[in-house]
Amino acid sequence: MAMETFTSALASAGDEAGGAGQGEVPADVAAIREARARWEASTLAKVVAKAPLRQPRFTTLSDLEVPDVVTPGDLQVDYLRDLNLPGEFPYTRGIQPTMYRGRLWTMRQFAGFGTPEQTNARYHYLLAQGQAGLSVAFDFPTLMGYDSDSPRSLGEVGMCGVAVDTLRDMEVLFDGIPLEKITTSMTINGPAIVMLCFYVALADNRGIPRSALGGTIQNDCLKEFIAQHAWVVGPRPAMRMVTDTIEFAAKELPRWHPVSISGYHIREAGSTAAQELAFTLADGIAYVQAAIERGLDVDSFAPRLSFFFDVHVDFFEEIAKFRAARRIWARVMRDRFGAKKPESLKLRTHAQTAGVSLTAQQPYNNVARVALQALAAVLGGTQSLHTNSLDETYALPTEESVTIALRTQQIVAHETGVANTIDPLGGSYFVEWMTDKIEAEALDYIRRIDDMGGMLSAVEKGYPQREIAGAAYRFQRQVERREKVMVGVNDFAMKGESARIPTLKVDEETQRLQCERLAGVKASRDPARVAAALDAVRAAARGSVNLCPPIIEAAKAYCSEQEVCDVLREVFGTHTDPAEF
């Protein structure tokens, strides 16, 4: 569909969803509006005159004005068009007909620290405690495409995740874990193509069919330039690398999600809920467009795209965000890209509770925050969930704190009853109103991004970066003025309080151990094979051949991550973030 036609369709959909429909007002709605006006002028006005409201404005965390009450007179919802039944377009009420009645969400705790041996032990512990899938946290050198022996890695090896330099580290990391029976999520972006190829090489060497591998690699380069700033090359070659993985997965890895389009880091950087939703979906649109331009049929890869959203503390705003996300994505895939398969229209998402909401002050309050955020994610219809640990403002989580975080999910699943019915808040006047409002605001952002030529151009112009920075600044000012309360921080603080909680300390010997292993690998490998493998990666990068096959062969030759990434930097160049004011 042409850009003008699609944005017009979005505007129409937004008007319909936002209550701007035309035509005669039904008699029952008119009566409700009349009753609402009488209530405001009499019943409500009398009470407020005697006892003023406790604050002048009531807003969401994102500063969306919240009405005192919502009635059917405030909505223009066509049930079958805008909500429909679970598992049916536009999937507002859930992407599966049975949702959690058929299968609970995947409880996937993010984990990784120190050496591959230490993280492997944590994985075995979590699986024994009932976790249903693995999620790999890499250390910062790995996220940036540098080996443990790089001068840039000094003091960072294994500190915020696990260090993975070569296929040998991947072998240790997944020792004793059947790759064909579990799903693995890997949170890495700039060098994601390298880590995916390491994983495939590991499976090949074990004799596991590629078709049996299930999991996700985040691989969302655009949000790195918007929010997290961990990249290897610039935006346009990074998009080429993402498109290569989408193409490779469509042909070789039918159970693998090659991109987890991530709003989490956008929200953690300070965006509003609507900005998180809009920029994430706009990133997704860019990846779909790039894959189609590569020559792929949309229905060959769209069913394996997935999303990753933050779950912040504003309960109803977060639930509405998930519902709006499914509705927008379904319409985009059908109306803009002409997807035909129902699976291509369904937005599947992992969710993680908001790390930025956790406080160092009174850290046990974080258990309550995480529990409420987990509940919001479930009521919003997530397919997978990570719950943060109470001590994560201090360090990576201890075994005890990560167990509490996992138990929080299990309590929500098995004791609260919220998984017994599908979309229990669907039809709530307030939830439907909030869903429409967030949808309308997100669509407005998507229209503006389309007018700029798409998300890649918008990122290069610094547009989403400026919008997020502005939102973060406004929220911080509200906290400082105590217009937004953070319990234990700017209100209900305790004098002389001290956390006194146990924290995980990563041994500084990790770097020495990793460097020794890396040196051993380099000493034992075939230099000629390494050189030939890196030359093949270089040739593929300079041409148009898919990068995945030569990088897999480089992994099997025990080339290191940095050696591969240095070739990519050599061919594609490096990137420096432009200053934005």
N, C-alpha and C positions, 0 to 999 in steps of 0.2 A: 504494500500500500504506500502511496506517495506520502511524503512528510506532511504536506498540508492537510491531506485527507485524514491521516492518522491523528494529528493534533486536534483537528476538528472533532473527530470521533471521541477523543479523550475529553474534550471540553463538554461534549454532549453527555458522556457517561458521568462526568463529574457533576454537571448540573442536575442530572437525574438523581444521583446518589446523594447530593448535598441538599436536596429539598427545593430546588429552584424550578420545579416542574410547572408547566403552564396548564391553563384550563380551569374549569369550574371547580370550586372547593366542595367536596362531598358534604352532605348535610350533617353527618355525625361528626366530621372533623370541625366544621364550623361551630357546632354546639360545644365541642371540647374547648376550642379557642375562646369562645364566649365565657365559658365557665372558668377558664384560666384567668381571663381578665378580671372577672368578678372576685376571684380568690385573691389576686394580687392587690386589688383595690380595697378589699375589706378584711378578710381573715388574716392574710399575711401582713398587711400594713398595720393593723392594730397590734399585733405581737411585736413587730419590729419597733414600733413607736415606744413600747414599754421596755423592751430589752433589745438594744441594738445588736446587730450581728457582730461576731467576734473579730472580723477583719473586713476591710473595705472591698477587697477583691478575692475571689476564689478561683484559683487557676491550677492547671496541671503542672507537673514538673517542668514541662516544656513551655509553660506560660500561656497555654490555651485557656481562654476564659470558660469557666464551668457554670452552666445555668443552675438556678436553685432547684428546679425540677423539670423533667422532660416528659411530655405527654405525646400521644399519637398526633396531636395537632402540630408538633414540631418536626414531624418526619414526613418524608415522601418516599417511603420504601415500598417497592413492588416485591412481594415475597419471592416469587419464582424467578424474577429477573435479578434481584440483588442478593438474595440469600440462598434460596433453593434448599434442597435436602443434602445431607452429607454425601460426599462422593460424586456430586453432580455440579456442573458448571453454574456459577463461577467459583464454587468451592469455598465460599465464605464460611460455611459451617464445618469445614473439614475436607481433606482430600480423599479420605477413605470412607466407604459406607458404614463401617463398623467402628472406626477410630479405636479408642482404647478398650472397647468391649471385645475387640478381636485380638489386639496386641498392644501392650503397653509401649510407650516411647522407649528408645534406647537410652540407658543410663550410661553415659560415656564421660568418665572423669578424665580431664586433661592432666597428663602426668609426664614428667621428664626432668631429670636433674643429674648432675655429676657425670659419671661414666656410664656407658651402655650396660655394664653389669649391674650397677645400682638401680637403674631405671627398669631393667628386666626383672629384678626382684620385686620392685613396686608393681609392675604389671601382673605378675603372678599373684601377688597379694590381692590386688583389686579384683581380678577374675575370681579368686576364691571367695571374695566377699559379695559376689553377685553382680558385679559390673558386667554389662552385656557387650561392650566393645571397647577397643583401645583408642586412645587419643594421644598423639606424640607431641610433646613440647620440646622444641629444639633450643639450644643455647644461642646467644646473639651472634657469635661468629658464624655459626652454621646458617642462621637466618640471612646473614649478609654475604654468604658465599666465600668465607675464609676458613682455612684449616686451623687446627689448634696450635700449630707451630708458627703461625703468622704473627709478626710484631703487633698487628692490630687486635689480636686476640688476647693479649696479655691482661690477666686479671678477670677475664670474662668466661673462660672455658668451664662449661658445666654449671654456671652460676644461676642462669634463669631457665635452664632446660638441659637436655642431654646433648653432648657433643657427638656429632657424626661426621667423620672425615672421609671414610672410604666404605666400600662394601663390607669390609671386615667388621666395622662397627655395627652395621646393620645386621650382620649375622649374629653378633653377640646380643644386640638389642632384642631380637625376636627368637632367641634360643629357647627351645621347648614350647614355642607357641605355634599352633597349627594355622598358618595363614589362610588355608582354604576353609577353615571353620569359623573364623572370627572376622570382624570387619575392623579396619584400621583407618583412623583419621589422622592426617598429618598437617599440622598448622605451620605452613611455610609458604612463602610467596615468591620473592625474587628468584631464588634458585629452586623453585618447586619442581621444575622439569627434571632437575638432577636427582632430587630425592625420590621422585616417582620412579625414575629409571633404576636407581639403586634397589628399590623395593621389587620391581619387576625382575631385575637380575637375580635377586635373592630367591624369588620363586622359581625362576628358570633353573637355577643351580640345584634347587631341592627337587626338581621334577614336578612341580605343581603347575597345572595348566593355567595360562593367563586368564582364561575364561572363568576360573574359580575364584579369582581375587576380588574381594569386595571391600569397598572403603571410599575414602574421600581425600583429596589433597586440596588445601585451601586455594593456592594458585591464583589469587585475586590481585593482580598487579595494580589495577587502577586505585583500589582503596589504599594501597601503600603510598602512592603519590598524593592522595588526599589526606591521609590520616597518620599511618604508622611509620612511614618513611624508612622502610627496610627494603632496598632494591639492589639489583645487580647492574642493570642497564637502564636506558631511558624508556619513556612510555611507549613509543612506537615499536621498537624491537621487543620490548616486554610483551606487547600484545601479540606479536608474531609467535613468541614462545608459548603463550597461553593457547593460541589457536592450534599450534602443533600438538599440544597435549589433548585438546578436545578431539582433534582428528584421529590421533593415535588411539585414544580410548574408545572412540566410536567403532574402530575396526578391530582392536585387539583385546580390549578390557570391557566386556559388555556389562559387568556388574560394578564398575568403578565410576565414581563421580569425579570428573577431571577438574572441576572448578567448584569451590564453595564460595559463592558470591557473598561477601561479608560486610554487613553493616555494623558488626560488633565494635570494630576499632574506630569507625566513624562516630559512633555514639560515645565511646570512651574518650574520644578527643573533644567532646563537648557539644555535639549536635543535639538538636531537638529530636523527638520521636519522628516527626514528619520528615525532617531532613535525612535522618537515618534511612527511613523507608524509601524516600525519593532517590537519594544518591545510590543506594544499593540496587534498586531496580534499574536505574539508568546505567549502572555498571553492567548489569545483566543484559540489558538491551544491546550494549556495545559488544559484548562477547558473542551474542547470538548473531548480530550483524556481521561480525568478522568471520565467523564460521561459515555463514551463508556465502559471503564473498569468496571464501576459500573454495566453494563448490559443494559444500555439504548440504544434504537435504535436512531441513530443520527437524523433521521427525526422527532422524537417525541419531541425533545427539541431545536434543532438548530434554528427553525423559531422564537423562543422567545429570542434568544441572541441579545443583542444590544451593541452599542459602544458609546464612548464619547471622542470627540477630541477637542483639543485647536484650536483656530483660531487666529494666530499671525498676525503681521503687514505686512509681505511680501506677498502681494496680490496674485500674480500668484503662488508662491510656495505653499500657503495654498490651493488654488483651485486644483492644481495638486495633492496634498496629498490626498484629498478626493476621487478624481477620481481613483488614484492608489490603494487606500484602497479597494474600491469595487471590482476592477479587481483581486487583489491578493486573497481576501477572497473567492470570487466565485470559483476560481481555486483550492484553498486549500480544500474547502469543497467538491467539486466534485471529485478531483483527489486523495486527501489524505484520506478522510473519507468516500467517496462513497455515499455522500448524493444524494438523488434522487429528493426530492421535490424542485421546484424552490424557494420556500420561505426559504429553508434551505441555499441557496446559496447567499441570498441577505444581504449585510451589511447595517444595519439600524443604523443611528447615531444621537445622540444629539451633539450639539456643544456649546461651550461657548467662548466668546471673551477672549483675553489673559489678565488675571489679572496682570501678570508680566510686561506687556507692559505699564501699566498705571503709571503715574508719579505724585509725590506730587508737583513738580514744575509745575507751570502754569496748574492747574488741568482741566481747561476748554478745553485744548487741547485733553483731554481724550474723549470728545464727538466725535471729528473728528476721533480719532483712532478707537473707538468702531463702528462708522458708517461704516468705510471702512472694518473692520473685519467682521461685520455682512453681508455686501455685498458679501465678499469673501465666507462666509459660505453658503449663498444662491446660489451663482454661482457654488459652489462646490457640491451642492445637498443634504444639510442636511435635516433631517426629523424633527428636533426640535432645538430650539435655545434659549440661554440665553445671553442677552447683559449686560455687566457690567456697573455699574454706575460710574459717574465721580469722586465721592468722596471716592471710595473704598480703596485708599491708606491711608486714614485717619481713616476710621471707617466703620461700616456697613452702607449701603445706607439709606439716608433719603427718605421719601415718595416722595418728589419732584424729587430727582435724579433718583429714580427707575422708576418714570413715564416717565422721559425723555428717559431712556434706553428702556422702552417698546415702546414709540412713535417712537424711531429710527427704530425698527423692522417694525412697522406699515407703516412708510414712505417708507421703502425699499419695502414692500409688495404691497402697493397700489399707490405709486406715481412714482416709477422709471421705471416701465415697465419690470424689469428683470424677473418677474415671468410669463410673458406672453408666453414665448417660453422655450422649454426644452434644457438645457445645451447650452446656447447661445455661449459659448466659445469653444465648441467642434469643432475640426477641425482647430483651430488656430495652426499654425505651432509651435509657441513658447509654447503654453499650452501643446500640445501633446508631444513635446520634453521634457518639464519639467516633465510631468507625467511619461514618460519612465525612466528618470534619477532617480527620487525618487523611482520608483518601483524597478529598478535594485539595488539601494543601500540598500533598505529595504530587498530585497530577499537575498542579500549577508549576512546581519545580521542574518536573519532567518536560513540560511544554517549553520552559525557558532554556533548558539544556538542549532540546531538539533545535530551537532557534539558533543556538550557538554552533550547530553542526554536529552535535552528539557529545557524549561524555568525554571522549579523548580530547577533543578540542576544548571543552569546558575545563578539564583538568589543566591543560597547558596554559589556559588563560587565568588559572587560579580561582575560578568562581566558587566551586564547592569549598575550597580551603578557606576563603574569606567568609562564607556564610557560616561555617562551623566555628571559626574564631569569634565571630560576632555573637553567636549564640552562647558560647562558653563564657565570654566576657559578661554578657547580660546576667547569666545565672550566678556567676561569682559575685557580682555586685548585689544581687538579691540576697545571697547568703550573708554577705558582709553587712547588709542593712537589716538582716533578720526577717526579711520578707519570706524567705524559705528557711525552714527549721531543719537542721541536721542534729538529731538527738545525740547529746554527749559532746557536740562540737561547738555550736553557737548557742545552744540552750541545753539545760539539764546537765551541765558539766559538773564535775566533781573536783574540788580543790585537792591538789597534791596526789592525784590518782596515778597509779602506775600499772601497766598492763600485767606484768609478771606472768606471762604465758610462755610455755616452751616453744621454741622455734627450731626449724631445721637449719643446720649450718652445713654448707657444702665444703668439704675438705679442699684446701688450696692445693693439695697434692694431685687433684684431678688433672690439672694442666700438665704436670710432669708425666703422669701415667698415660695421658692421651698422646703426648708428643713421643713418648717411647714406643707406643703401639704403632703410631703413624710411621716412625722411623723404621721399625721392623718390617712393616708392610712394604715400604719403598725399597728396602734392601733386598727383599725376597722376590719381588715381581720381575717380569721380563721387560727390560728397558725398551727393546725394539717394539714389543707389543704395545707398550704405553705410548710411545711416540706415534705409532701408526694410528692408534685409536684417537688420539688428540688431533692428528691431522685430518681424520675423517670427520670429527666434530667441526673443525675449522672449515672444511670444504662445504659441509652442509649449511653452516651459518652464512657463508658467503653466497650460497645459492638459494634455492627454494625447496630443497629436500627437507622432509620432516626431520627434526632434530632428535626425536626419541630413539630410533634404532641405533644411530652411532653413539649416543650417550649411554645406552644400555651396554653396548660392547665396551665402551670405555670403563664402565663400572666393573664389568667382568675382568678387565685387565688390571683392576685395582687402581685406576686413576683416582686421584682425590677430588673431593668437591671443588676445592679452590683451583686445581689444575684445569678442570672443565670450565669453571666460571671465568677464569682468567682468559681462556680462549674466547669465550663469549664477549667479555669486556674488550678484548683486542679487536674483534670484528665489529661489534656493535657500538663501542664507545661506552663511556661512563656517564653518570648523570649527577648534576648538582641541583639541589632544590633552589629555585629562585626565591628571593626575598619578597614577602608580601606584606603590605602595610595597609 
